[in-house]
Structure formats: structure tokens, C-alpha cells
């Protein structure tokens, strides 16, 4: 039997099992959970590639062979969630399963076939309690419900990119540029701990008084869990912050940094060769102001007749160009919905993972848009300045 597989099988047979996720670097994921069917208890394999998924219920006796086959097929990371802990298994170059354990809590497993899925961040997560989003009854306060749902959505998106991190050992360097109130910074740190990483997370913002309180909260959390010692908050601008030598970020987060601060964050991430970038842009005034001073290209006059349409056109051009500029520099990039539109109109996220070949077609699209609309995107200026 493969070294480490017996420990994994023991975790999957534990009565406290909630679920397990087996991931590959190319984005394939297999979710395992126990289900009780009329023919008895089975193991449900839900296989997905991000676009489609298939479900197969198999006899538990076949579990070792099924997992071995997945490991031979390029799957290398297994995250097992139990009610009292989580276990992370990583396939080494020698074919061994390396195990790390993180204590924590999760909802009790429910084997009913039609059960509702458990949320990725429990309402009584310690950082939610520390920040006051959760009350003494271990439930999220009504006034914080929308923020909590944003936290859950963010963590779910973060989880989709963790296989893109190839840090040395389990240490992952993270920076949240424009961290604001720090809730999502702490959510990222919490989830990385739960997934078995050892995060070193920095939140950067200009609000020094708020960051002092966040550093105190991080210290309180570290008193109960040493994993939180790797979190700190730094007062300063996005454009001026620099990582310590040898601690360049693997993961760069920039959520709702205003206008060209997003461009500062993206350019910095490219300069650091960040492996994963998650950016939710906000207030794209720079390109919008340029559009207001330029003559509209022939055939597009209908898009600028109404002010609100013209404004959103500026937003979409800005973020389309940003995504293509990242793709042109070797990032596998897509633009997705971050939070529901009823919560905020600024609901897009640029998700970029390093490792792709530079996309010449994406570079061509940028050149075409810049020429056609007569604009000069801030990110293009920053990337050319840094590369020069």
C-alpha cells in the first residue's frame, strides 16, 4: 500500500468525517462524502472540472483503489474535513502522502442524500467572534449577515485556487493590499490554516488606527492558536509596500482597492511573480475620465449616449484590459462574479493563476482596444515601467 494511504483511509472512515476534496493542479476536483442509500452506506464521488460535474456512488471497499487511481492520474492534494480537525495530504515527488493536521471545528456530518451543504466558514469561527460579527450565541449577528455571506463566497473562491500555490513546504506568503476592516484578510488566513498551510499574511491599508486594533485582534487569536502568529497588519499605501526579501507573496489579494490602486496591486503582484492573484476592482475613474475626453469610435455611439451606460462601459473596458494584460504575462485569467449584484454593483473579481504561456492574442486585444478607444490604461503604464 502507498505510504501514507492507510492514515488517509483511516480519516475517511472516521465517524466525524464531514467531507474530503481531492484536487489536481489543472483545476480538477473530486469531492467525497458518505451517503446513506437504500442499498446501504456508500461513498459518493463528485467529479468536477469547474464547468461540469458527475456523481458516482461506490462501495466503500473500492475506496483504496479509487484513490490510488486518482493519485496516478495527477491528483496530488487531499483535504479531509472532520468535525474536530482537518487533515491535509500532499503527494510528494516520491509518491508518498505527507500528512498535516489542523485542529478546528466543522458542522457534524450529515449523510442524508438531500442534505444542504455546510458552509466553508462556520458562524462560530474564532476570527468572526473576535471581530464582533458573531455574538455570544455563536450565531452571526443579523447586522453582519451580508458581510458573513461575502466571507463565505470569498473563501469558496479562494479554495478554487489553492492548488495553484506551490510554496516551499506548507508556508504560504500572502498580502492583502487595501485590506480595509481586515475581515477578508482574516478569512483567508483562517482558511489557509484549515487547509493545512502555514500562512504568513500581511494586510496593508492606510488606516493606521484601525490596523492597530486588527493587530491586537490577531494577537488575541494567537493566544489560543499559534497559527495566528503569522498574521499582521501594516499601515501604508499599496504602491509603497514592499515584502521582506525572500518573503515575496505567493498569493496577492486586492479587494475593492479604489481606481488605480488596483493597478498598483496587480503590477506589484506581477513584479513579485505571485502565483495567484485575486482582485475585485472598484471605482474605475481613470479610464472613464479618458473616455470622456476622447471621440467615440465609429459604431459605438449608442454605448455612450446615456451616462450610466457610459460609466459601466468604462468599468468593463478597464477590467477587460486588466485581465488580458495579466494573460499576456503568463497568467491563466478569468473574470467572475464575486458577490451578488444586489449587494454591490462592483461585483466582479479577476482571478489569475501563474504558469500559463504568455497569451499573444490577449496582448493583441489590449493593443486593439487602446488604439480604437484612444486610452492609456494605468496598468499598462505600470507594467511597462516595471519591465523597463
KOLFI-496419 format. One record per residue (C-alpha): residue number from 0; residue in three letters; y, z, x. Coordinates in Angstrom, 2 decimals. Example, Ala and Ser with C-alpha at 12.3 -4.5 7.8 and 13.67 -1.06 7.14 Angstrom:
+-----+-----+---------+---------+---------+
!   i !  aa !   north !      up !    east !
+-----+-----+---------+---------+---------+
!   0 ! Ala !   -4.50 !    7.80 !   12.30 !
!   1 ! Ser !   -1.06 !    7.14 !   13.67 !
+-----+-----+---------+---------+---------+
# end
This chain:
+-----+-----+---------+---------+---------+
!   i !  aa !   north !      up !    east !
+-----+-----+---------+---------+---------+
!   0 ! Unk !    0.00 !    0.00 !    0.00 !
!   1 ! Unk !    3.51 !   -0.83 !    1.24 !
!   2 ! Unk !    5.15 !    2.16 !    2.95 !
!   3 ! Unk !    7.47 !    3.94 !    0.51 !
!   4 ! Unk !    5.97 !    2.31 !   -2.59 !
!   5 ! Unk !    3.99 !    5.42 !   -3.52 !
!   6 ! Unk !    7.19 !    7.50 !   -3.70 !
!   7 ! Unk !    8.82 !    4.81 !   -5.86 !
!   8 ! Unk !    5.84 !    4.70 !   -8.22 !
!   9 ! Unk !    6.00 !    8.48 !   -8.49 !
!  10 ! Unk !    9.65 !    8.30 !   -9.55 !
!  11 ! Unk !    8.88 !    5.59 !  -12.10 !
!  12 ! Unk !    6.09 !    7.77 !  -13.52 !
!  13 ! Unk !    8.33 !   10.85 !  -13.70 !
!  14 ! Unk !    8.76 !   12.15 !  -17.29 !
!  15 ! Unk !   12.52 !   12.38 !  -16.62 !
!  16 ! Unk !   12.87 !    8.65 !  -15.92 !
!  17 ! Unk !   15.79 !    7.00 !  -17.72 !
!  18 ! Unk !   15.55 !    3.51 !  -16.25 !
!  19 ! Unk !   15.41 !    1.57 !  -12.98 !
!  20 ! Unk !   17.16 !   -1.56 !  -11.73 !
!  21 ! Unk !   15.69 !   -3.85 !   -9.07 !
!  22 ! Unk !   18.30 !   -6.18 !   -7.51 !
!  23 ! Unk !   18.45 !   -9.14 !   -5.16 !
!  24 ! Unk !   21.35 !  -10.31 !   -3.04 !
!  25 ! Unk !   21.66 !  -13.55 !   -5.04 !
!  26 ! Unk !   22.51 !  -11.67 !   -8.24 !
!  27 ! Unk !   19.11 !  -11.45 !   -9.94 !
!  28 ! Unk !   18.36 !   -8.14 !  -11.61 !
!  29 ! Unk !   15.29 !   -6.63 !  -13.24 !
!  30 ! Unk !   15.67 !   -3.55 !  -15.44 !
!  31 ! Unk !   12.63 !   -1.34 !  -16.03 !
!  32 ! Unk !   12.17 !    1.29 !  -18.70 !
!  33 ! Unk !    9.31 !    2.81 !  -20.64 !
!  34 ! Unk !    8.90 !    1.77 !  -24.26 !
!  35 ! Unk !    6.52 !    3.04 !  -26.93 !
!  36 ! Unk !    4.98 !    0.19 !  -28.88 !
!  37 ! Unk !    2.22 !    0.13 !  -31.49 !
!  38 ! Unk !   -0.31 !   -0.61 !  -28.75 !
!  39 ! Unk !    0.85 !    2.36 !  -26.65 !
!  40 ! Unk !    3.31 !    3.06 !  -23.85 !
!  41 ! Unk !    4.34 !    0.01 !  -21.85 !
!  42 ! Unk !    6.76 !   -0.82 !  -19.05 !
!  43 ! Unk !    9.49 !   -3.19 !  -20.15 !
!  44 ! Unk !   10.74 !   -5.68 !  -17.55 !
!  45 ! Unk !   14.10 !   -7.21 !  -18.48 !
!  46 ! Unk !   14.76 !  -10.04 !  -16.04 !
!  47 ! Unk !   18.28 !  -11.49 !  -15.81 !
!  48 ! Unk !   20.43 !  -13.67 !  -13.56 !
!  49 ! Unk !   23.82 !  -12.79 !  -15.07 !
!  50 ! Unk !   23.67 !  -15.60 !  -17.62 !
!  51 ! Unk !   20.29 !  -15.28 !  -19.35 !
!  52 ! Unk !   17.60 !  -12.61 !  -19.61 !
!  53 ! Unk !   13.93 !  -12.44 !  -20.56 !
!  54 ! Unk !   11.92 !   -9.39 !  -21.63 !
!  55 ! Unk !    8.26 !   -8.76 !  -20.81 !
!  56 ! Unk !    6.31 !   -5.62 !  -21.75 !
!  57 ! Unk !    3.46 !   -4.96 !  -19.29 !
!  58 ! Unk !    0.65 !   -2.47 !  -18.83 !
!  59 ! Unk !    1.68 !    0.42 !  -16.51 !
!  60 ! Unk !   -1.46 !   -0.20 !  -14.43 !
!  61 ! Unk !    0.01 !   -3.51 !  -13.24 !
!  62 ! Unk !    3.27 !   -1.93 !  -12.07 !
!  63 ! Unk !    2.42 !   -1.77 !   -8.31 !
!  64 ! Unk !    1.52 !   -5.45 !   -8.16 !
!  65 ! Unk !    4.57 !   -6.49 !  -10.17 !
!  66 ! Unk !    6.96 !   -4.56 !   -7.92 !
!  67 ! Unk !    5.28 !   -5.88 !   -4.76 !
!  68 ! Unk !    5.70 !   -9.42 !   -6.07 !
!  69 ! Unk !    9.41 !   -8.84 !   -6.71 !
!  70 ! Unk !    9.91 !   -7.45 !   -3.19 !
!  71 ! Unk !    8.18 !  -10.53 !   -1.77 !
!  72 ! Unk !   10.49 !  -12.71 !   -3.88 !
!  73 ! Unk !   13.74 !  -11.48 !   -2.31 !
!  74 ! Unk !   14.45 !   -8.33 !   -4.30 !
!  75 ! Unk !   15.41 !   -5.54 !   -1.89 !
!  76 ! Unk !   17.27 !   -2.77 !   -3.73 !
!  77 ! Unk !   15.85 !   -0.42 !   -6.38 !
!  78 ! Unk !   17.95 !    2.16 !   -8.18 !
!  79 ! Unk !   15.98 !    4.73 !  -10.21 !
!  80 ! Unk !   17.90 !    6.88 !  -12.67 !
!  81 ! Unk !   16.41 !   10.19 !  -13.81 !
!  82 ! Unk !   17.92 !   12.98 !  -15.86 !
!  83 ! Unk !   18.25 !   15.35 !  -12.87 !
!  84 ! Unk !   18.81 !   12.93 !  -10.00 !
!  85 ! Unk !   18.97 !    9.32 !   -8.90 !
!  86 ! Unk !   16.88 !    7.68 !   -6.19 !
!  87 ! Unk !   17.83 !    4.60 !   -4.18 !
!  88 ! Unk !   15.17 !    2.49 !   -2.42 !
!  89 ! Unk !   16.15 !   -0.21 !    0.06 !
!  90 ! Unk !   13.73 !   -2.69 !    1.58 !
!  91 ! Unk !   14.01 !   -2.65 !    5.38 !
!  92 ! Unk !   13.54 !   -5.65 !    7.65 !
!  93 ! Unk !   10.07 !   -4.32 !    8.45 !
!  94 ! Unk !    9.10 !   -4.28 !    4.78 !
!  95 ! Unk !    9.34 !   -0.50 !    4.26 !
!  96 ! Unk !   11.03 !    1.08 !    1.26 !
!  97 ! Unk !   13.67 !    3.51 !    2.54 !
!  98 ! Unk !   14.47 !    6.29 !    0.06 !
!  99 ! Unk !   17.61 !    8.34 !   -0.54 !
! 100 ! Unk !   18.14 !   10.90 !   -3.31 !
! 101 ! Unk !   21.34 !   12.00 !   -5.02 !
! 102 ! Unk !   21.45 !   14.91 !   -7.41 !
! 103 ! Unk !   23.13 !   14.27 !  -10.73 !
! 104 ! Unk !   22.68 !   14.20 !  -14.46 !
! 105 ! Unk !   21.87 !   11.47 !  -16.94 !
! 106 ! Unk !   21.00 !   11.41 !  -20.62 !
! 107 ! Unk !   17.40 !   12.30 !  -21.44 !
! 108 ! Unk !   15.13 !    9.25 !  -21.60 !
! 109 ! Unk !   14.55 !    7.70 !  -24.98 !
! 110 ! Unk !   11.51 !    5.43 !  -25.25 !
! 111 ! Unk !   12.29 !    4.13 !  -28.70 !
! 112 ! Unk !   12.32 !    0.35 !  -28.53 !
! 113 ! Unk !   15.56 !    0.08 !  -30.50 !
! 114 ! Unk !   17.44 !    2.85 !  -28.74 !
! 115 ! Unk !   21.14 !    2.45 !  -27.85 !
! 116 ! Unk !   21.67 !    2.06 !  -24.08 !
! 117 ! Unk !   23.00 !    5.08 !  -22.20 !
! 118 ! Unk !   26.47 !    4.67 !  -20.70 !
! 119 ! Unk !   26.75 !    4.31 !  -16.95 !
! 120 ! Unk !   29.19 !    7.23 !  -16.70 !
! 121 ! Unk !   28.22 !   10.38 !  -18.64 !
! 122 ! Unk !   31.02 !   12.07 !  -20.55 !
! 123 ! Unk !   30.48 !   15.27 !  -18.57 !
! 124 ! Unk !   30.76 !   13.59 !  -15.15 !
! 125 ! Unk !   32.43 !   16.16 !  -12.86 !
! 126 ! Unk !   35.39 !   13.94 !  -11.97 !
! 127 ! Unk !   36.19 !   13.39 !  -15.67 !
! 128 ! Unk !   36.21 !   17.14 !  -16.19 !
! 129 ! Unk !   38.34 !   17.69 !  -13.08 !
! 130 ! Unk !   40.92 !   15.11 !  -14.23 !
! 131 ! Unk !   41.05 !   16.56 !  -17.75 !
! 132 ! Unk !   39.61 !   13.56 !  -19.60 !
! 133 ! Unk !   36.64 !   15.68 !  -20.68 !
! 134 ! Unk !   37.07 !   19.02 !  -22.44 !
! 135 ! Unk !   35.14 !   22.27 !  -22.29 !
! 136 ! Unk !   32.65 !   20.94 !  -24.84 !
! 137 ! Unk !   31.56 !   18.28 !  -22.28 !
! 138 ! Unk !   32.92 !   15.54 !  -24.54 !
! 139 ! Unk !   35.70 !   13.11 !  -23.67 !
! 140 ! Unk !   38.91 !   14.09 !  -25.44 !
! 141 ! Unk !   39.98 !   11.82 !  -28.30 !
! 142 ! Unk !   43.24 !   11.01 !  -26.49 !
! 143 ! Unk !   41.24 !    9.86 !  -23.44 !
! 144 ! Unk !   38.64 !    7.78 !  -25.25 !
! 145 ! Unk !   40.20 !    4.37 !  -24.40 !
! 146 ! Unk !   40.52 !    5.35 !  -20.74 !
! 147 ! Unk !   36.90 !    6.52 !  -20.69 !
! 148 ! Unk !   35.71 !    3.20 !  -22.11 !
! 149 ! Unk !   37.73 !    1.44 !  -19.40 !
! 150 ! Unk !   36.00 !    3.62 !  -16.79 !
! 151 ! Unk !   32.58 !    2.66 !  -18.19 !
! 152 ! Unk !   33.47 !   -1.03 !  -18.23 !
! 153 ! Unk !   34.77 !   -0.85 !  -14.66 !
! 154 ! Unk !   31.65 !    0.92 !  -13.39 !
! 155 ! Unk !   29.42 !   -1.62 !  -15.15 !
! 156 ! Unk !   31.31 !   -4.43 !  -13.38 !
! 157 ! Unk !   31.21 !   -2.56 !  -10.07 !
! 158 ! Unk !   27.44 !   -2.23 !  -10.39 !
! 159 ! Unk !   27.07 !   -6.02 !  -10.56 !
! 160 ! Unk !   28.49 !   -6.44 !   -7.04 !
! 161 ! Unk !   26.81 !   -3.62 !   -5.13 !
! 162 ! Unk !   24.10 !   -5.91 !   -3.82 !
! 163 ! Unk !   26.89 !   -7.81 !   -2.06 !
! 164 ! Unk !   27.53 !   -4.79 !    0.17 !
! 165 ! Unk !   25.70 !   -4.91 !    3.49 !
! 166 ! Unk !   27.11 !   -1.79 !    5.12 !
! 167 ! Unk !   25.58 !   -0.12 !    8.16 !
! 168 ! Unk !   23.19 !    2.44 !    6.74 !
! 169 ! Unk !   24.45 !    3.82 !    3.44 !
! 170 ! Unk !   28.12 !    4.24 !    4.48 !
! 171 ! Unk !   30.48 !    2.06 !    2.46 !
! 172 ! Unk !   34.21 !    1.93 !    3.18 !
! 173 ! Unk !   36.27 !    1.47 !    0.02 !
! 174 ! Unk !   40.01 !    1.17 !   -0.60 !
! 175 ! Unk !   41.72 !    1.15 !   -3.99 !
! 176 ! Unk !   45.11 !   -0.46 !   -3.45 !
! 177 ! Unk !   47.55 !    0.68 !   -6.12 !
! 178 ! Unk !   45.25 !    3.44 !   -7.37 !
! 179 ! Unk !   47.71 !    4.95 !   -9.87 !
! 180 ! Unk !   46.27 !    8.03 !  -11.55 !
! 181 ! Unk !   43.09 !    7.73 !   -9.48 !
! 182 ! Unk !   40.65 !    7.75 !  -12.39 !
! 183 ! Unk !   39.01 !    4.45 !  -11.46 !
! 184 ! Unk !   39.11 !    5.34 !   -7.76 !
! 185 ! Unk !   37.08 !    8.44 !   -8.54 !
! 186 ! Unk !   34.83 !    6.45 !  -10.89 !
! 187 ! Unk !   34.00 !    4.05 !   -8.04 !
! 188 ! Unk !   33.29 !    6.94 !   -5.64 !
! 189 ! Unk !   31.15 !    8.70 !   -8.27 !
! 190 ! Unk !   29.05 !    5.59 !   -8.95 !
! 191 ! Unk !   28.52 !    4.79 !   -5.28 !
! 192 ! Unk !   27.28 !    8.34 !   -4.75 !
! 193 ! Unk !   24.96 !    7.98 !   -7.74 !
! 194 ! Unk !   23.61 !    4.71 !   -6.32 !
! 195 ! Unk !   22.69 !    6.44 !   -3.05 !
! 196 ! Unk !   25.56 !    5.20 !   -0.87 !
! 197 ! Unk !   27.76 !    7.42 !    1.29 !
! 198 ! Unk !   31.22 !    6.16 !    0.28 !
! 199 ! Unk !   34.36 !    6.66 !    2.35 !
! 200 ! Unk !   37.03 !    5.97 !   -0.25 !
! 201 ! Unk !   40.82 !    5.79 !    0.11 !
! 202 ! Unk !   43.23 !    5.49 !   -2.83 !
! 203 ! Unk !   46.64 !    4.07 !   -1.90 !
! 204 ! Unk !   49.77 !    4.38 !   -4.02 !
! 205 ! Unk !   53.46 !    5.15 !   -3.72 !
! 206 ! Unk !   53.42 !    8.22 !   -6.00 !
! 207 ! Unk !   53.11 !   10.95 !   -3.36 !
! 208 ! Unk !   53.38 !   13.92 !   -5.75 !
! 209 ! Unk !   50.56 !   12.56 !   -7.93 !
! 210 ! Unk !   48.45 !   11.82 !   -4.87 !
! 211 ! Unk !   48.84 !   15.41 !   -3.66 !
! 212 ! Unk !   47.27 !   16.54 !   -6.94 !
! 213 ! Unk !   44.50 !   13.97 !   -6.60 !
! 214 ! Unk !   43.70 !   15.17 !   -3.07 !
! 215 ! Unk !   43.47 !   18.71 !   -4.44 !
! 216 ! Unk !   41.10 !   17.48 !   -7.17 !
! 217 ! Unk !   38.95 !   15.72 !   -4.57 !
! 218 ! Unk !   38.78 !   18.97 !   -2.59 !
! 219 ! Unk !   37.65 !   20.86 !   -5.71 !
! 220 ! Unk !   34.90 !   18.31 !   -6.33 !
! 221 ! Unk !   33.81 !   18.51 !   -2.68 !
! 222 ! Unk !   33.31 !   22.28 !   -3.01 !
! 223 ! Unk !   30.49 !   21.55 !   -5.47 !
! 224 ! Unk !   29.20 !   18.28 !   -3.98 !
! 225 ! Unk !   29.74 !   17.41 !   -0.28 !
! 226 ! Unk !   29.63 !   13.71 !   -1.17 !
! 227 ! Unk !   33.21 !   14.03 !   -2.43 !
! 228 ! Unk !   34.43 !   14.91 !    1.06 !
! 229 ! Unk !   34.58 !   11.16 !    1.65 !
! 230 ! Unk !   37.44 !   10.68 !   -0.84 !
! 231 ! Unk !   41.14 !   10.92 !    0.00 !
! 232 ! Unk !   44.44 !    9.57 !   -1.31 !
! 233 ! Unk !   47.20 !    8.11 !    0.86 !
! 234 ! Unk !   50.87 !    7.68 !   -0.04 !
! 235 ! Unk !   52.30 !    4.32 !    0.95 !
! 236 ! Unk !   52.69 !    0.68 !   -0.01 !
! 237 ! Unk !   49.86 !   -1.80 !   -0.31 !
! 238 ! Unk !   51.48 !   -4.15 !    2.20 !
! 239 ! Unk !   51.79 !   -1.44 !    4.87 !
! 240 ! Unk !   48.47 !    0.41 !    4.57 !
! 241 ! Unk !   46.00 !   -0.17 !    7.39 !
! 242 ! Unk !   42.44 !    1.13 !    7.75 !
! 243 ! Unk !   41.36 !    3.11 !   10.77 !
! 244 ! Unk !   39.75 !    0.96 !   13.49 !
! 245 ! Unk !   36.07 !    0.49 !   12.70 !
! 246 ! Unk !   36.58 !    1.53 !    9.07 !
! 247 ! Unk !   37.68 !   -1.79 !    7.61 !
! 248 ! Unk !   36.85 !   -1.81 !    3.88 !
! 249 ! Unk !   33.61 !   -3.33 !    2.66 !
! 250 ! Unk !   34.94 !   -3.08 !   -0.91 !
! 251 ! Unk !   38.59 !   -3.66 !   -1.90 !
! 252 ! Unk !   39.78 !   -2.71 !   -5.37 !
! 253 ! Unk !   43.22 !   -3.61 !   -6.78 !
! 254 ! Unk !   43.56 !   -2.88 !  -10.48 !
! 255 ! Unk !   46.87 !   -3.74 !  -12.15 !
! 256 ! Unk !   48.91 !   -3.88 !   -8.95 !
! 257 ! Unk !   52.19 !   -5.39 !  -10.10 !
! 258 ! Unk !   53.13 !   -9.01 !   -9.37 !
! 259 ! Unk !   52.86 !   -9.93 !   -5.66 !
! 260 ! Unk !   51.34 !   -6.52 !   -4.79 !
! 261 ! Unk !   48.10 !   -8.12 !   -5.98 !
! 262 ! Unk !   48.67 !  -10.92 !   -3.46 !
! 263 ! Unk !   49.24 !   -8.31 !   -0.73 !
! 264 ! Unk !   45.91 !   -6.71 !   -1.66 !
! 265 ! Unk !   43.98 !   -9.99 !   -1.76 !
! 266 ! Unk !   45.42 !  -11.21 !    1.53 !
! 267 ! Unk !   44.62 !   -7.87 !    3.17 !
! 268 ! Unk !   41.06 !   -7.99 !    1.85 !
! 269 ! Unk !   40.54 !  -11.46 !    3.31 !
! 270 ! Unk !   42.05 !  -10.31 !    6.61 !
! 271 ! Unk !   39.63 !   -7.37 !    6.76 !
! 272 ! Unk !   36.70 !   -9.67 !    5.88 !
! 273 ! Unk !   35.94 !   -7.45 !    2.89 !
! 274 ! Unk !   32.52 !   -8.16 !    1.43 !
! 275 ! Unk !   33.55 !   -7.53 !   -2.19 !
! 276 ! Unk !   36.92 !   -7.76 !   -3.94 !
! 277 ! Unk !   37.67 !   -6.58 !   -7.49 !
! 278 ! Unk !   41.24 !   -7.33 !   -8.59 !
! 279 ! Unk !   42.79 !   -7.08 !  -12.05 !
! 280 ! Unk !   46.22 !   -8.74 !  -11.68 !
! 281 ! Unk !   49.32 !   -7.64 !  -13.56 !
! 282 ! Unk !   52.86 !   -8.88 !  -14.17 !
! 283 ! Unk !   52.73 !  -12.32 !  -12.53 !
! 284 ! Unk !   56.52 !  -12.71 !  -12.32 !
! 285 ! Unk !   56.75 !  -14.61 !   -9.03 !
! 286 ! Unk !   55.16 !  -17.88 !  -10.11 !
! 287 ! Unk !   56.65 !  -17.53 !  -13.59 !
! 288 ! Unk !   60.16 !  -17.48 !  -12.11 !
! 289 ! Unk !   59.33 !  -20.60 !  -10.10 !
! 290 ! Unk !   58.11 !  -22.40 !  -13.22 !
! 291 ! Unk !   61.37 !  -21.55 !  -14.98 !
! 292 ! Unk !   63.31 !  -23.38 !  -12.24 !
! 293 ! Unk !   61.07 !  -26.45 !  -11.98 !
! 294 ! Unk !   60.77 !  -29.61 !  -14.02 !
! 295 ! Unk !   57.60 !  -29.60 !  -16.10 !
! 296 ! Unk !   55.04 !  -32.22 !  -15.00 !
! 297 ! Unk !   54.73 !  -35.15 !  -17.42 !
! 298 ! Unk !   52.26 !  -34.48 !  -20.22 !
! 299 ! Unk !   52.58 !  -30.69 !  -20.10 !
! 300 ! Unk !   55.84 !  -30.32 !  -22.05 !
! 301 ! Unk !   54.06 !  -28.76 !  -25.06 !
! 302 ! Unk !   52.93 !  -25.83 !  -22.90 !
! 303 ! Unk !   56.48 !  -24.71 !  -22.10 !
! 304 ! Unk !   58.17 !  -25.11 !  -25.49 !
! 305 ! Unk !   57.54 !  -21.51 !  -26.54 !
! 306 ! Unk !   58.42 !  -18.56 !  -24.36 !
! 307 ! Unk !   55.22 !  -16.56 !  -24.81 !
! 308 ! Unk !   53.06 !  -19.63 !  -24.11 !
! 309 ! Unk !   55.11 !  -20.44 !  -21.03 !
! 310 ! Unk !   54.69 !  -16.86 !  -19.80 !
! 311 ! Unk !   50.92 !  -16.94 !  -20.25 !
! 312 ! Unk !   50.79 !  -20.33 !  -18.56 !
! 313 ! Unk !   52.36 !  -18.67 !  -15.53 !
! 314 ! Unk !   49.76 !  -15.91 !  -15.64 !
! 315 ! Unk !   46.86 !  -18.37 !  -15.85 !
! 316 ! Unk !   48.18 !  -20.63 !  -13.09 !
! 317 ! Unk !   48.71 !  -17.62 !  -10.83 !
! 318 ! Unk !   45.21 !  -16.22 !  -11.29 !
! 319 ! Unk !   43.51 !  -19.63 !  -11.19 !
! 320 ! Unk !   45.18 !  -20.34 !   -7.85 !
! 321 ! Unk !   44.25 !  -16.89 !   -6.54 !
! 322 ! Unk !   40.60 !  -17.37 !   -7.45 !
! 323 ! Unk !   40.48 !  -20.83 !   -5.84 !
! 324 ! Unk !   42.22 !  -19.60 !   -2.68 !
! 325 ! Unk !   39.51 !  -16.96 !   -2.28 !
! 326 ! Unk !   36.79 !  -19.54 !   -2.93 !
! 327 ! Unk !   38.35 !  -21.81 !   -0.31 !
! 328 ! Unk !   37.91 !  -18.95 !    2.18 !
! 329 ! Unk !   34.23 !  -18.40 !    1.57 !
! 330 ! Unk !   34.11 !  -16.08 !   -1.44 !
! 331 ! Unk !   31.89 !  -16.63 !   -4.46 !
! 332 ! Unk !   34.57 !  -16.07 !   -7.08 !
! 333 ! Unk !   34.80 !  -15.83 !  -10.84 !
! 334 ! Unk !   37.38 !  -14.64 !  -13.36 !
! 335 ! Unk !   36.04 !  -12.35 !  -16.09 !
! 336 ! Unk !   37.29 !  -10.08 !  -18.85 !
! 337 ! Unk !   37.96 !   -6.57 !  -17.53 !
! 338 ! Unk !   38.93 !   -4.67 !  -20.68 !
! 339 ! Unk !   39.11 !   -5.81 !  -24.28 !
! 340 ! Unk !   42.22 !   -7.70 !  -25.28 !
! 341 ! Unk !   43.19 !   -5.15 !  -27.91 !
! 342 ! Unk !   43.80 !   -2.57 !  -25.17 !
! 343 ! Unk !   45.98 !   -4.76 !  -22.92 !
! 344 ! Unk !   46.96 !   -8.42 !  -22.57 !
! 345 ! Unk !   46.40 !   -8.04 !  -18.82 !
! 346 ! Unk !   42.64 !   -8.03 !  -19.21 !
! 347 ! Unk !   41.34 !  -10.39 !  -16.53 !
! 348 ! Unk !   39.52 !   -9.47 !  -13.34 !
! 349 ! Unk !   38.97 !  -11.61 !  -10.26 !
! 350 ! Unk !   35.54 !  -10.80 !   -8.82 !
! 351 ! Unk !   34.86 !  -12.15 !   -5.34 !
! 352 ! Unk !   31.82 !  -11.71 !   -3.09 !
! 353 ! Unk !   31.79 !  -12.90 !    0.52 !
! 354 ! Unk !   29.06 !  -15.03 !    2.03 !
! 355 ! Unk !   29.58 !  -18.43 !    0.42 !
! 356 ! Unk !   30.60 !  -21.58 !    2.27 !
! 357 ! Unk !   34.33 !  -22.38 !    2.12 !
! 358 ! Unk !   34.89 !  -24.42 !   -1.03 !
! 359 ! Unk !   36.77 !  -27.61 !   -0.17 !
! 360 ! Unk !   37.04 !  -28.60 !   -3.84 !
! 361 ! Unk !   38.75 !  -25.27 !   -4.62 !
! 362 ! Unk !   41.23 !  -25.89 !   -1.79 !
! 363 ! Unk !   41.90 !  -29.32 !   -3.25 !
! 364 ! Unk !   42.57 !  -27.86 !   -6.70 !
! 365 ! Unk !   45.13 !  -25.49 !   -5.19 !
! 366 ! Unk !   46.88 !  -28.35 !   -3.41 !
! 367 ! Unk !   46.96 !  -30.35 !   -6.64 !
! 368 ! Unk !   48.43 !  -27.52 !   -8.72 !
! 369 ! Unk !   51.00 !  -26.59 !   -6.09 !
! 370 ! Unk !   52.14 !  -30.20 !   -5.80 !
! 371 ! Unk !   52.03 !  -31.01 !   -9.51 !
! 372 ! Unk !   53.98 !  -27.92 !  -10.61 !
! 373 ! Unk !   56.24 !  -27.67 !   -7.54 !
! 374 ! Unk !   55.43 !  -24.00 !   -6.89 !
! 375 ! Unk !   54.61 !  -21.90 !   -3.86 !
! 376 ! Unk !   52.10 !  -19.12 !   -4.66 !
! 377 ! Unk !   52.70 !  -15.83 !   -2.84 !
! 378 ! Unk !   49.03 !  -15.51 !   -1.86 !
! 379 ! Unk !   49.09 !  -18.92 !   -0.17 !
! 380 ! Unk !   52.08 !  -17.84 !    1.92 !
! 381 ! Unk !   50.39 !  -14.57 !    2.92 !
! 382 ! Unk !   47.09 !  -16.19 !    3.86 !
! 383 ! Unk !   48.78 !  -18.89 !    5.92 !
! 384 ! Unk !   50.98 !  -16.29 !    7.64 !
! 385 ! Unk !   48.00 !  -14.10 !    8.48 !
! 386 ! Unk !   45.89 !  -17.01 !    9.74 !
! 387 ! Unk !   48.77 !  -18.32 !   11.83 !
+-----+-----+---------+---------+---------+
# end
